[in-house]
Amino acid sequence: MNTLTIKIPPSLEQELRQMSEQAHVSKSELVRRALLAFMAQRKVAALPFVSALDQAGDLAGCFEGGPSDLSTNPDHLKDFGRV
């Protein structure tokens, strides 16, 4: 395994020490886990945007019937969200 040296403020080192004790892992292991989680989150954020239409495009327009003004007539939403 390679070694990486970083400089952190005393308050962060104290939090890191406390969290590593609570998790029963070394500070290095805790930092590795945090770095992996951060990098995984960045990879997900870097994925291209996929719209709801892209994901469910095969469902769009597959229903027949219903009011022709469903998306424009506010009367259809009068009781929407009420139990």
QUIBEL-V608366 format. One record per backbone hydrogen bond with DSSP energy under -1.0 kcal/mol. CO is the residue of the C=O (numbers start at 1). NH is the residue of the N-H. E is the energy in kcal/mol with one decimal. If there is no record, write none. Layout:
CO NH E
CO NH E
This chain:
9 13 -2.1
10 14 -2.3
11 15 -2.0
12 16 -2.7
13 17 -2.5
14 18 -2.5
15 19 -2.8
16 20 -2.4
17 21 -2.1
18 22 -2.2
19 23 -2.3
20 25 -2.2
26 30 -2.3
27 31 -2.5
28 32 -2.6
29 33 -2.5
30 34 -2.3
31 35 -2.6
32 36 -2.6
33 37 -2.5
34 38 -2.4
35 39 -2.5
36 40 -2.4
37 41 -2.2
38 42 -2.1
39 43 -1.9
40 44 -2.0
41 45 -2.3
42 46 -1.4
44 47 -1.2
51 55 -2.0
52 56 -2.4
56 59 -2.1
59 62 -1.9
67 70 -1.1
69 72 -1.1
69 73 -2.5
73 76 -1.5
74 77 -1.3
75 78 -1.0
77 80 -1.3
79 82 -1.8
